[in-house]
């Protein structure tokens, strides 16, 4: 199967800003675009394969430098829902708060994304 096509950056930023303007009223396809785009941006910012970041049902990426895994569950996994992920990406939610109250499940020694969030792409220009 060929790799999935990357999200157009303008479309991704527009989706992030649409979600930030109206999180509760944002259409599902726009949320999905915002999540996928932001996951791609994280992978660009922190290239590597040490952490698998999962935001079901919208997407997953491998990021963060370190040991690469090839089969099974990776040694470090971060998983959260789309709303929490977009909150982290835009800076509305703090990493420590989301992990502390269980909105983010982070396991493994490299599963701390605090240094990478919020993403620059989510900021208004």
TARA-V494212 format. One record per residue. N is the residue number from 1. RES is the residue in one letter. SS is DSSP state (H for helix, E for strand, C for the rest). PSI is psi in degrees with one decimal (none if undefined). OMEGA is omega in degrees with one decimal (none if undefined). Layout:
N|RES|SS|PSI|OMEGA  N|RES|SS|PSI|OMEGA
//
This chain:
1|X|C|131.2|179.6  2|X|C|153.4|178.4  3|X|C|150.7|178.2  4|X|C|141.6|179.0  5|X|C|140.0|178.6  6|X|C|151.2|177.6  7|X|C|135.8|174.7  8|X|C|127.3|-176.5  9|X|H|-40.8|179.6  10|X|H|-40.9|178.4  11|X|H|-40.0|179.2  12|X|H|-45.6|178.2  13|X|H|-40.7|178.1  14|X|H|-40.3|178.8  15|X|H|-42.5|177.0  16|X|H|-44.2|-179.1  17|X|H|-35.4|176.5  18|X|H|-42.2|177.9  19|X|H|-43.8|-178.9  20|X|H|-33.9|179.7  21|X|H|-31.0|-175.9  22|X|C|73.4|-176.6  23|X|C|-38.9|-176.9  24|X|C|-26.7|-176.7  25|X|C|4.8|-176.8  26|X|C|128.9|179.4  27|X|C|149.1|-176.2  28|X|H|-40.7|-179.3  29|X|H|-30.8|177.2  30|X|H|-41.0|175.9  31|X|H|-46.7|179.9  32|X|H|-43.4|178.4  33|X|H|-43.8|179.8  34|X|H|-42.7|179.7  35|X|H|-49.4|-178.4  36|X|H|-44.4|178.6  37|X|H|-45.2|-177.7  38|X|H|-33.4|174.4  39|X|H|-41.7|177.1  40|X|H|-41.2|178.3  41|X|H|-40.7|176.7  42|X|H|-44.6|179.9  43|X|H|-33.1|176.6  44|X|H|-39.3|-178.2  45|X|H|-38.3|-176.9  46|X|C|68.9|-176.0  47|X|C|141.6|178.7  48|X|C|-173.4|-176.7  49|X|C|20.3|-175.5  50|X|C|-23.0|-177.8  51|X|E|131.9|171.7  52|X|E|123.5|179.5  53|X|E|118.1|-176.0  54|X|E|130.2|175.7  55|X|E|77.2|-177.4  56|X|C|143.6|4.3  57|X|C|14.7|-167.9  58|X|C|-27.4|-179.0  59|X|E|173.7|177.2  60|X|E|149.1|174.8  61|X|E|161.0|168.3  62|X|E|135.5|-176.6  63|X|E|178.7|175.3  64|X|C|125.5|179.0  65|X|C|148.9|178.1  66|X|C|-167.8|-177.3  67|X|C|138.8|179.4  68|X|C|138.8|173.4  69|X|C|153.3|-177.8  70|X|C|-21.1|-179.9  71|X|C|150.9|175.4  72|X|C|-163.5|-179.5  73|X|C|130.6|179.1  74|X|C|161.2|-178.2  75|X|C|-24.0|177.9  76|X|E|129.0|-177.8  77|X|E|136.9|171.9  78|X|E|128.8|178.5  79|X|E|137.2|178.3  80|X|E|173.1|178.5  81|X|C|163.0|-177.7  82|X|H|-41.7|-177.4  83|X|H|-44.6|177.9  84|X|H|-43.8|179.5  85|X|H|-48.1|-179.3  86|X|H|-32.4|173.1  87|X|H|-42.0|177.1  88|X|H|-45.0|-177.3  89|X|H|-38.3|-176.9  90|X|H|-5.9|-180.0  91|X|C|5.6|177.8  92|X|C|-22.5|-179.8  93|X|C|132.9|177.3  94|X|C|140.4|-179.8  95|X|H|-51.3|-177.1  96|X|H|-39.3|179.1  97|X|H|-45.6|-177.8  98|X|H|-39.0|177.2  99|X|H|-44.5|-176.9  100|X|H|-36.2|-178.4  101|X|C|9.6|172.2  102|X|C|7.5|177.0  103|X|C|-20.7|174.9  104|X|E|129.3|172.7  105|X|E|111.6|-178.1  106|X|E|118.3|179.9  107|X|E|143.7|179.8  108|X|C|159.1|-172.9  109|X|C|-22.7|-179.5  110|X|C|12.3|-173.4  111|X|C|39.6|176.2  112|X|C|109.2|-177.1  113|X|C|9.1|-175.7  114|X|H|-35.1|-177.5  115|X|H|-17.0|-175.7  116|X|H|-9.2|-173.8  117|X|C|144.5|-1.3  118|X|C|162.2|-179.7  119|X|C|143.3|176.9  120|X|H|-36.8|-177.3  121|X|H|-22.2|-178.1  122|X|H|-12.2|-178.7  123|X|C|144.5|179.2  124|X|C|143.3|179.0  125|X|C|none|none
//
